[in-house]
Amino acid sequence: MKNYSVLFVCLGNICRSPTAHGVFRHMLAGHGLSDAVSVDSAGTSNYHPNSPPDARSQAHAAKRGYDLSDLRARQIQAADFETFDLILVMDWDNLTQVKQTCPPRHQHKVRRLSEFSLQFDSPVVADPYFGGVEGFERVLDLVEDASEGLLRHVRAQVT
């Protein structure tokens, strides 16, 4: 198997992208693909450098069996465009910001995570930060669904 790498991106890298990072990492492990696929997450802003994921994100993820505790926030860097095979953003603002900084030769790598959804018809994974419990549960629902589709895509790339 060849190596493949995925970067998840949201605004601050404390809610949506670390949730996607943790969920997809868990799925890869469950399918024996951890050695073939690397996963990371970043934010378009540097609001929370080196901070753990939001406590609410961690709590909701833990209820579904995902551990996000080892993840730390960071801002997307120029080197990420070279390093990662796929850069998946959570919403339209993230898409615009990432595309503005992405070199033309790597634009094809930048996509929305929701493009991989199998069941939900949501164009974005909305930011739950200022909302209630339902927002964090919705993020998990959307991320789990899109991660299933992403797993199919990635499996085709590495086998």
C-alpha positions as CSV (number, residue, x, y, z in Angstrom):
1,M,0.0,0.0,0.0
2,K,1.1,3.5,-0.7
3,N,0.9,6.4,1.7
4,Y,-1.8,9.0,1.5
5,S,-2.5,12.0,3.6
6,V,-5.6,14.0,4.5
7,L,-5.8,17.4,6.3
8,F,-9.1,18.6,7.8
9,V,-9.5,22.4,8.1
10,C,-12.0,24.7,9.9
11,L,-11.7,28.2,11.4
12,G,-10.0,27.7,14.7
13,N,-9.1,24.0,14.7
14,I,-10.9,23.3,18.0
15,C,-14.3,21.9,17.0
16,R,-15.0,20.6,13.5
17,S,-11.6,19.8,12.1
18,P,-10.3,18.0,15.2
19,T,-13.6,16.1,15.3
20,A,-13.1,15.0,11.7
21,H,-9.5,14.2,12.4
22,G,-10.4,12.0,15.3
23,V,-13.4,10.3,13.6
24,F,-11.5,9.5,10.4
25,R,-8.4,8.3,12.3
26,H,-10.7,5.9,14.3
27,M,-12.2,4.6,11.0
28,L,-8.8,4.1,9.4
29,A,-7.7,2.1,12.5
30,G,-10.8,0.0,12.3
31,H,-10.1,-0.9,8.7
32,G,-6.3,-1.5,9.1
33,L,-5.3,1.6,7.2
34,S,-3.6,3.6,9.9
35,D,-0.1,2.8,8.4
36,A,-1.2,3.7,4.9
37,V,-3.0,7.0,5.6
38,S,-1.9,9.9,7.7
39,V,-4.4,12.4,9.1
40,D,-4.0,15.9,10.6
41,S,-6.1,19.0,11.2
42,A,-5.6,22.8,11.1
43,G,-7.4,26.1,11.2
44,T,-7.5,29.0,8.8
45,S,-6.9,31.2,11.9
46,N,-4.4,31.1,14.7
47,Y,-6.9,31.8,17.4
48,H,-6.1,28.8,19.6
49,P,-2.4,27.8,19.0
50,N,-1.6,24.4,20.6
51,S,-4.9,24.3,22.4
52,P,-6.8,21.0,22.8
53,P,-10.2,20.6,21.1
54,D,-13.1,22.4,22.6
55,A,-14.3,20.5,25.7
56,R,-17.8,20.1,24.2
57,S,-16.3,18.6,21.0
58,Q,-14.3,16.2,23.1
59,A,-17.3,15.2,25.3
60,H,-19.6,14.6,22.4
61,A,-17.0,12.6,20.5
62,A,-16.2,10.5,23.5
63,K,-19.8,9.5,23.8
64,R,-19.4,7.9,20.4
65,G,-16.1,6.3,21.1
66,Y,-13.7,8.9,19.6
67,D,-10.7,10.2,21.6
68,L,-9.7,13.8,20.6
69,S,-7.6,14.5,23.7
70,D,-4.2,14.2,22.0
71,L,-5.0,16.7,19.3
72,R,-3.7,20.3,19.4
73,A,-4.8,23.3,17.3
74,R,-2.6,24.8,14.7
75,Q,-2.9,27.1,11.7
76,I,-2.7,25.8,8.2
77,Q,0.8,26.4,6.7
78,A,2.2,26.8,3.2
79,A,4.0,23.5,3.5
80,D,0.6,21.7,4.1
81,F,-0.3,22.3,0.4
82,E,2.7,20.4,-0.7
83,T,2.5,17.7,2.0
84,F,-1.1,16.6,1.9
85,D,-2.9,14.8,-0.9
86,L,-6.3,16.0,0.2
87,I,-7.3,19.2,2.1
88,L,-10.9,19.0,3.3
89,V,-12.6,22.2,4.5
90,M,-15.7,22.4,6.6
91,D,-17.6,25.4,5.1
92,W,-17.6,28.0,2.3
93,D,-15.5,30.6,4.3
94,N,-12.9,28.0,4.9
95,L,-12.9,27.0,1.3
96,T,-12.4,30.6,0.2
97,Q,-9.6,31.3,2.6
98,V,-7.8,28.1,1.9
99,K,-8.1,28.5,-1.9
100,Q,-6.8,32.1,-1.6
101,T,-3.5,30.9,0.0
102,C,-3.2,27.6,-1.9
103,P,-0.7,27.7,-4.8
104,P,-2.4,27.1,-8.2
105,R,-0.7,23.7,-8.7
106,H,-2.3,22.4,-5.5
107,Q,-5.8,23.8,-5.9
108,H,-7.2,20.4,-6.9
109,K,-6.4,19.1,-3.5
110,V,-8.8,21.5,-1.7
111,R,-12.4,20.2,-1.4
112,R,-15.3,20.3,1.1
113,L,-15.6,17.4,3.4
114,S,-19.3,17.3,2.7
115,E,-18.6,16.3,-0.9
116,F,-18.0,12.8,0.5
117,S,-21.3,12.5,2.3
118,L,-23.3,9.4,1.6
119,Q,-26.6,10.2,3.4
120,F,-26.8,13.8,4.4
121,D,-27.3,16.6,1.8
122,S,-25.6,19.4,3.7
123,P,-23.1,21.4,1.6
124,V,-21.1,22.4,4.8
125,V,-20.4,21.3,8.3
126,A,-21.6,24.3,10.3
127,D,-19.6,25.7,13.2
128,P,-21.2,24.6,16.5
129,Y,-19.0,26.9,18.7
130,F,-21.7,29.4,19.6
131,G,-24.6,27.0,19.6
132,G,-25.9,24.3,21.9
133,V,-25.6,20.6,22.2
134,E,-27.4,19.9,19.0
135,G,-24.7,21.6,17.0
136,F,-22.0,19.3,18.2
137,E,-24.2,16.3,17.6
138,R,-24.9,17.5,14.1
139,V,-21.2,17.9,13.4
140,L,-20.6,14.3,14.5
141,D,-23.5,13.1,12.3
142,L,-22.2,14.9,9.3
143,V,-18.5,14.0,9.9
144,E,-19.3,10.3,10.4
145,D,-21.3,10.2,7.2
146,A,-18.7,12.0,5.1
147,S,-15.9,10.0,6.7
148,E,-17.5,6.8,5.4
149,G,-17.5,8.2,1.9
150,L,-14.0,9.5,2.4
151,L,-12.9,6.1,3.5
152,R,-14.1,4.6,0.2
153,H,-12.2,7.3,-1.7
154,V,-9.0,6.9,0.2
155,R,-9.1,3.1,0.1
156,A,-9.1,3.4,-3.7
157,Q,-6.1,5.6,-3.6
158,V,-3.9,3.3,-1.4
159,T,-4.7,-0.2,-2.6
